[in-house]
């Protein structure tokens, strides 16, 4: 919770309904809540897409929401923030390249802002991993209100606008097991503070794996979540306190699930009627386990602090 409250919900919940559109050659998905008070640009990580932030719908049939991205979208819309996610130009790695993607995103954002008469709205940017590095460089091209970088930091000397325009208030979310990124994020915060810029960091700690953890996956019910938890326990993947013993990117949790085929078929995938493929970067369960391990994954666990940062421009510290 925050010391100063931020209402995350509007009077009426906002149904997720992304619109897939090409803006000046750049693939984008966007959604605007009633009476938006800010605009947030979302930058995915490598091997991901802007369609990860919304479930499939009439205006975005290719959308296929992953749990963390979907929760970020839902909470931001409920806070009255308009959203636009864009795709990196590299369709193989789907990583961001600032020299190529920076000007493209600038053009697309300017087109979007003009089309919706958002000139008066503060614009912020949130990115994860490769997307985090990208949004930390974006102030070189655009006047941003705030920046939020998840699981990524860059050399402090790169935190510049290359102009008289001040660098925006910046929040870093890093994970406890990633000591290298944590150390670099701390250096970035110190540099920005010395420059008179509002800056802060939040460390994401490992999460206890309990059945309710999996309820953040759309379509997951408690009986299935309980069976999944039991399968992980029986495979000796959890310690006595319920924490993961090994990095799920390398452990045998998938084998434990596949061995119980009736359970596997019950695990919801990214589209209605599909079950979880268990594949990296497209599996809801894999993403949640990565968040629980706390090494390198986009996370929605700090949404309240992130949205407070965006709405208030970094003033009034989030709970660290």
PADREN-478549 format. One record per residue (C-alpha): x, y, z; residue in one letter; residue number from 1. Coordinates in Angstrom, 2 decimals. Last residue first. Layout:
REM PADREN-478549
(rotor (X Y Z) A NUM)
...
//
This chain:
REM PADREN-478549
(rotor (9.93 0.87 -1.38) X 320)
(rotor (6.47 2.33 -0.76) X 319)
(rotor (6.04 4.93 -3.46) X 318)
(rotor (7.52 8.35 -2.74) X 317)
(rotor (5.30 11.40 -2.92) X 316)
(rotor (6.31 13.20 -6.08) X 315)
(rotor (7.42 10.95 -8.94) X 314)
(rotor (5.16 12.63 -11.47) X 313)
(rotor (2.02 12.19 -9.40) X 312)
(rotor (0.04 10.03 -11.82) X 311)
(rotor (3.03 8.03 -13.04) X 310)
(rotor (4.56 7.43 -9.62) X 309)
(rotor (1.21 6.50 -8.08) X 308)
(rotor (0.68 4.14 -11.00) X 307)
(rotor (4.01 2.45 -10.34) X 306)
(rotor (3.42 2.20 -6.58) X 305)
(rotor (0.01 0.60 -7.08) X 304)
(rotor (1.28 -1.64 -9.86) X 303)
(rotor (4.06 -3.12 -7.75) X 302)
(rotor (3.07 -6.78 -8.08) X 301)
(rotor (2.46 -6.45 -11.82) X 300)
(rotor (5.78 -7.97 -12.81) X 299)
(rotor (7.88 -8.27 -15.95) X 298)
(rotor (10.37 -11.06 -15.47) X 297)
(rotor (14.03 -11.52 -14.56) X 296)
(rotor (15.24 -13.00 -11.26) X 295)
(rotor (12.39 -13.00 -8.76) X 294)
(rotor (11.54 -16.72 -8.51) X 293)
(rotor (7.86 -15.86 -7.95) X 292)
(rotor (7.83 -13.63 -11.03) X 291)
(rotor (9.34 -16.44 -13.09) X 290)
(rotor (6.68 -18.80 -11.71) X 289)
(rotor (3.95 -16.39 -12.85) X 288)
(rotor (5.45 -16.16 -16.34) X 287)
(rotor (5.79 -19.92 -16.69) X 286)
(rotor (2.17 -20.41 -15.61) X 285)
(rotor (0.91 -17.93 -18.22) X 284)
(rotor (2.95 -19.61 -20.99) X 283)
(rotor (3.93 -17.53 -24.03) X 282)
(rotor (7.44 -16.29 -23.21) X 281)
(rotor (8.75 -19.82 -22.59) X 280)
(rotor (6.40 -22.64 -23.70) X 279)
(rotor (4.05 -24.28 -21.19) X 278)
(rotor (1.45 -24.42 -24.02) X 277)
(rotor (-1.28 -23.46 -21.53) X 276)
(rotor (-4.69 -24.65 -22.67) X 275)
(rotor (-6.79 -22.99 -25.33) X 274)
(rotor (-10.55 -22.41 -25.10) X 273)
(rotor (-10.23 -18.68 -24.51) X 272)
(rotor (-6.82 -17.36 -25.57) X 271)
(rotor (-3.62 -16.96 -23.53) X 270)
(rotor (-3.78 -20.47 -22.10) X 269)
(rotor (-5.82 -21.83 -19.23) X 268)
(rotor (-4.47 -24.85 -17.32) X 267)
(rotor (-7.15 -27.56 -17.38) X 266)
(rotor (-5.49 -29.63 -20.09) X 265)
(rotor (-2.30 -29.72 -18.03) X 264)
(rotor (-4.16 -31.04 -14.99) X 263)
(rotor (-5.66 -33.94 -16.96) X 262)
(rotor (-2.21 -34.60 -18.43) X 261)
(rotor (-0.49 -35.04 -15.09) X 260)
(rotor (2.98 -35.99 -16.32) X 259)
(rotor (2.92 -32.81 -18.41) X 258)
(rotor (2.75 -30.74 -15.23) X 257)
(rotor (5.72 -32.39 -13.52) X 256)
(rotor (7.67 -32.32 -16.77) X 255)
(rotor (7.05 -28.58 -17.01) X 254)
(rotor (8.34 -28.09 -13.46) X 253)
(rotor (11.71 -29.63 -14.37) X 252)
(rotor (13.89 -26.63 -13.45) X 251)
(rotor (15.81 -24.37 -15.82) X 250)
(rotor (13.57 -21.38 -16.55) X 249)
(rotor (11.83 -22.18 -13.28) X 248)
(rotor (15.00 -21.15 -11.39) X 247)
(rotor (15.26 -23.63 -8.55) X 246)
(rotor (14.02 -24.15 -4.99) X 245)
(rotor (10.80 -22.21 -5.43) X 244)
(rotor (9.35 -20.88 -2.17) X 243)
(rotor (6.64 -22.69 -0.21) X 242)
(rotor (8.14 -22.43 3.26) X 241)
(rotor (9.27 -26.05 3.33) X 240)
(rotor (10.96 -25.65 -0.06) X 239)
(rotor (9.18 -26.00 -3.38) X 238)
(rotor (10.15 -27.97 -6.50) X 237)
(rotor (9.89 -31.34 -4.79) X 236)
(rotor (7.88 -32.82 -7.69) X 235)
(rotor (5.07 -33.55 -5.21) X 234)
(rotor (5.04 -29.88 -4.20) X 233)
(rotor (4.88 -28.65 -7.79) X 232)
(rotor (2.01 -31.05 -8.52) X 231)
(rotor (0.23 -29.89 -5.36) X 230)
(rotor (0.43 -26.27 -6.49) X 229)
(rotor (-1.01 -27.21 -9.87) X 228)
(rotor (-3.85 -29.10 -8.19) X 227)
(rotor (-4.59 -26.09 -5.98) X 226)
(rotor (-4.61 -23.74 -8.98) X 225)
(rotor (-7.04 -26.10 -10.72) X 224)
(rotor (-9.38 -26.11 -7.70) X 223)
(rotor (-9.00 -22.30 -7.30) X 222)
(rotor (-9.97 -21.37 -10.84) X 221)
(rotor (-7.72 -20.01 -13.59) X 220)
(rotor (-9.50 -18.26 -16.47) X 219)
(rotor (-7.26 -15.22 -16.41) X 218)
(rotor (-4.02 -15.97 -14.55) X 217)
(rotor (-3.77 -13.87 -11.36) X 216)
(rotor (-5.36 -16.89 -9.66) X 215)
(rotor (-1.98 -18.62 -9.86) X 214)
(rotor (-0.73 -16.97 -6.66) X 213)
(rotor (-3.88 -18.20 -4.89) X 212)
(rotor (-2.58 -21.77 -4.98) X 211)
(rotor (0.55 -20.83 -3.02) X 210)
(rotor (4.08 -20.19 -4.25) X 209)
(rotor (5.73 -17.79 -1.82) X 208)
(rotor (7.04 -14.82 -3.75) X 207)
(rotor (10.69 -13.86 -4.23) X 206)
(rotor (11.41 -10.16 -3.56) X 205)
(rotor (10.91 -7.29 -6.00) X 204)
(rotor (13.23 -4.41 -5.19) X 203)
(rotor (11.78 -0.96 -5.74) X 202)
(rotor (13.87 1.98 -6.90) X 201)
(rotor (13.52 5.75 -6.80) X 200)
(rotor (14.26 8.87 -8.82) X 199)
(rotor (13.11 12.51 -8.75) X 198)
(rotor (15.70 14.43 -10.77) X 197)
(rotor (18.00 17.01 -9.18) X 196)
(rotor (21.05 15.93 -11.17) X 195)
(rotor (22.54 14.32 -8.06) X 194)
(rotor (19.27 12.41 -7.67) X 193)
(rotor (19.58 11.21 -11.26) X 192)
(rotor (23.09 9.92 -10.68) X 191)
(rotor (22.17 8.21 -7.41) X 190)
(rotor (19.14 6.54 -8.99) X 189)
(rotor (21.23 5.33 -11.92) X 188)
(rotor (23.87 3.88 -9.61) X 187)
(rotor (21.14 2.07 -7.66) X 186)
(rotor (19.76 0.68 -10.92) X 185)
(rotor (23.23 -0.62 -11.83) X 184)
(rotor (23.55 -2.48 -8.54) X 183)
(rotor (20.08 -3.98 -8.84) X 182)
(rotor (20.73 -5.00 -12.45) X 181)
(rotor (23.85 -6.91 -11.40) X 180)
(rotor (22.23 -8.41 -8.30) X 179)
(rotor (19.43 -10.10 -10.21) X 178)
(rotor (18.12 -12.38 -7.46) X 177)
(rotor (16.23 -9.57 -5.74) X 176)
(rotor (14.44 -8.27 -8.79) X 175)
(rotor (14.44 -4.74 -10.16) X 174)
(rotor (11.76 -2.06 -10.51) X 173)
(rotor (13.30 1.33 -11.34) X 172)
(rotor (11.33 4.59 -11.14) X 171)
(rotor (12.28 7.74 -13.06) X 170)
(rotor (11.12 11.36 -12.85) X 169)
(rotor (11.80 12.84 -16.28) X 168)
(rotor (15.20 14.16 -17.45) X 167)
(rotor (15.23 17.94 -17.69) X 166)
(rotor (14.93 19.68 -21.09) X 165)
(rotor (18.08 21.68 -21.80) X 164)
(rotor (18.98 19.10 -24.43) X 163)
(rotor (20.73 15.76 -24.89) X 162)
(rotor (17.83 14.27 -22.87) X 161)
(rotor (20.15 12.28 -20.63) X 160)
(rotor (20.35 9.04 -18.71) X 159)
(rotor (23.07 7.49 -20.88) X 158)
(rotor (25.82 8.47 -18.40) X 157)
(rotor (24.06 6.31 -15.79) X 156)
(rotor (24.88 3.13 -17.74) X 155)
(rotor (21.56 1.35 -18.32) X 154)
(rotor (19.07 -0.33 -16.02) X 153)
(rotor (16.66 -3.19 -16.60) X 152)
(rotor (14.23 -5.40 -14.69) X 151)
(rotor (11.37 -2.89 -15.02) X 150)
(rotor (11.96 0.69 -16.09) X 149)
(rotor (9.33 3.31 -15.26) X 148)
(rotor (9.67 6.74 -16.87) X 147)
(rotor (7.79 9.90 -15.94) X 146)
(rotor (6.37 13.05 -17.58) X 145)
(rotor (8.12 12.52 -20.92) X 144)
(rotor (9.38 15.15 -23.36) X 143)
(rotor (10.31 12.99 -26.35) X 142)
(rotor (13.45 12.17 -28.32) X 141)
(rotor (16.27 11.93 -25.77) X 140)
(rotor (13.60 11.11 -23.16) X 139)
(rotor (13.26 7.73 -25.00) X 138)
(rotor (16.58 6.42 -23.68) X 137)
(rotor (15.21 5.02 -20.40) X 136)
(rotor (12.17 3.80 -22.36) X 135)
(rotor (14.40 1.60 -24.53) X 134)
(rotor (16.40 0.09 -21.68) X 133)
(rotor (13.13 -0.92 -20.03) X 132)
(rotor (11.82 -2.34 -23.29) X 131)
(rotor (14.86 -4.60 -23.46) X 130)
(rotor (13.90 -5.77 -19.95) X 129)
(rotor (10.49 -4.25 -19.22) X 128)
(rotor (9.17 -0.88 -20.33) X 127)
(rotor (6.97 1.87 -18.96) X 126)
(rotor (6.66 5.32 -20.55) X 125)
(rotor (4.86 8.48 -19.44) X 124)
(rotor (2.97 11.15 -21.37) X 123)
(rotor (1.21 14.01 -19.57) X 122)
(rotor (-2.08 14.83 -21.33) X 121)
(rotor (-2.64 18.28 -22.89) X 120)
(rotor (-1.80 17.22 -26.45) X 119)
(rotor (-4.18 14.26 -26.20) X 118)
(rotor (-6.40 15.36 -29.08) X 117)
(rotor (-7.09 11.73 -30.07) X 116)
(rotor (-5.60 11.81 -33.57) X 115)
(rotor (-2.85 14.22 -32.52) X 114)
(rotor (-1.68 12.04 -29.64) X 113)
(rotor (-1.73 8.93 -31.85) X 112)
(rotor (0.26 10.59 -34.65) X 111)
(rotor (2.80 11.96 -32.18) X 110)
(rotor (3.11 8.53 -30.60) X 109)
(rotor (3.65 6.87 -33.97) X 108)
(rotor (6.31 9.37 -35.02) X 107)
(rotor (8.17 9.09 -31.70) X 106)
(rotor (7.91 5.31 -31.76) X 105)
(rotor (9.49 5.20 -35.22) X 104)
(rotor (12.24 7.67 -34.24) X 103)
(rotor (13.20 5.49 -31.25) X 102)
(rotor (12.79 2.13 -32.97) X 101)
(rotor (15.75 2.31 -35.33) X 100)
(rotor (18.44 3.98 -33.24) X 99)
(rotor (16.88 2.67 -30.02) X 98)
(rotor (16.94 -0.99 -31.00) X 97)
(rotor (14.29 -2.93 -29.11) X 96)
(rotor (14.14 -6.71 -28.95) X 95)
(rotor (11.55 -8.66 -30.95) X 94)
(rotor (14.29 -11.25 -31.57) X 93)
(rotor (12.99 -12.11 -35.04) X 92)
(rotor (10.45 -9.37 -35.82) X 91)
(rotor (12.95 -6.58 -35.18) X 90)
(rotor (10.83 -3.42 -35.50) X 89)
(rotor (9.85 -3.35 -31.82) X 88)
(rotor (6.09 -3.43 -31.33) X 87)
(rotor (3.99 -0.75 -29.66) X 86)
(rotor (1.80 -0.50 -26.58) X 85)
(rotor (-0.61 2.40 -26.11) X 84)
(rotor (-2.50 3.04 -22.91) X 83)
(rotor (-4.83 5.74 -21.62) X 82)
(rotor (-4.66 6.14 -17.85) X 81)
(rotor (-7.82 6.53 -15.79) X 80)
(rotor (-6.68 4.50 -12.80) X 79)
(rotor (-8.93 1.64 -13.93) X 78)
(rotor (-7.08 1.70 -17.25) X 77)
(rotor (-3.75 1.41 -15.43) X 76)
(rotor (-4.99 -1.45 -13.25) X 75)
(rotor (-6.27 -3.48 -16.20) X 74)
(rotor (-3.22 -2.92 -18.38) X 73)
(rotor (-0.73 -3.83 -15.65) X 72)
(rotor (-2.84 -6.87 -14.79) X 71)
(rotor (-2.85 -7.95 -18.45) X 70)
(rotor (0.93 -7.63 -18.70) X 69)
(rotor (1.45 -9.77 -15.62) X 68)
(rotor (-1.03 -12.46 -16.71) X 67)
(rotor (-0.16 -12.83 -20.41) X 66)
(rotor (-2.77 -11.50 -22.80) X 65)
(rotor (-3.19 -12.92 -26.28) X 64)
(rotor (-4.16 -10.20 -28.76) X 63)
(rotor (-4.35 -11.39 -32.35) X 62)
(rotor (-8.11 -10.77 -32.57) X 61)
(rotor (-7.58 -7.10 -31.64) X 60)
(rotor (-10.63 -5.00 -32.50) X 59)
(rotor (-13.09 -7.85 -31.88) X 58)
(rotor (-11.24 -9.11 -28.84) X 57)
(rotor (-8.28 -11.18 -27.74) X 56)
(rotor (-6.94 -10.41 -24.26) X 55)
(rotor (-4.70 -7.37 -23.91) X 54)
(rotor (-1.09 -6.68 -22.81) X 53)
(rotor (0.60 -9.52 -24.72) X 52)
(rotor (-0.55 -7.94 -28.02) X 51)
(rotor (2.28 -5.43 -27.70) X 50)
(rotor (4.66 -8.32 -28.43) X 49)
(rotor (7.24 -10.46 -26.64) X 48)
(rotor (10.42 -12.30 -27.57) X 47)
(rotor (12.47 -9.44 -26.11) X 46)
(rotor (10.59 -7.25 -23.62) X 45)
(rotor (7.49 -5.14 -24.22) X 44)
(rotor (7.39 -1.33 -24.30) X 43)
(rotor (4.23 0.36 -22.97) X 42)
(rotor (3.46 4.05 -23.59) X 41)
(rotor (1.26 5.60 -20.89) X 40)
(rotor (-1.09 8.53 -21.48) X 39)
(rotor (-2.53 10.55 -18.59) X 38)
(rotor (-5.81 11.82 -17.13) X 37)
(rotor (-8.17 9.84 -19.35) X 36)
(rotor (-11.85 10.87 -19.34) X 35)
(rotor (-13.33 7.42 -20.06) X 34)
(rotor (-10.62 4.82 -20.67) X 33)
(rotor (-8.58 4.75 -23.90) X 32)
(rotor (-7.16 1.53 -25.30) X 31)
(rotor (-4.21 0.84 -27.57) X 30)
(rotor (-2.39 -1.81 -29.56) X 29)
(rotor (0.40 -0.77 -31.91) X 28)
(rotor (2.32 -1.95 -34.96) X 27)
(rotor (4.58 0.76 -36.38) X 26)
(rotor (4.37 1.80 -40.04) X 25)
(rotor (3.13 5.34 -39.34) X 24)
(rotor (0.60 3.93 -36.89) X 23)
(rotor (-0.60 0.39 -37.57) X 22)
(rotor (-3.59 -0.52 -35.43) X 21)
(rotor (-4.82 -3.20 -33.03) X 20)
(rotor (-7.49 -1.88 -30.66) X 19)
(rotor (-7.50 -3.31 -27.14) X 18)
(rotor (-10.69 -4.09 -25.26) X 17)
(rotor (-10.25 -4.72 -21.54) X 16)
(rotor (-13.46 -3.81 -19.74) X 15)
(rotor (-13.07 -0.73 -17.54) X 14)
(rotor (-14.56 -1.16 -14.09) X 13)
(rotor (-17.14 1.53 -13.27) X 12)
(rotor (-16.48 4.23 -10.68) X 11)
(rotor (-12.80 4.05 -11.60) X 10)
(rotor (-10.41 1.84 -9.74) X 9)
(rotor (-6.82 2.40 -8.76) X 8)
(rotor (-7.50 5.15 -6.24) X 7)
(rotor (-4.13 6.37 -5.07) X 6)
(rotor (-3.61 6.71 -1.34) X 5)
(rotor (-0.68 8.49 0.19) X 4)
(rotor (1.43 6.16 2.31) X 3)
(rotor (1.02 3.60 -0.39) X 2)
(rotor (0.00 0.00 0.00) X 1)
//
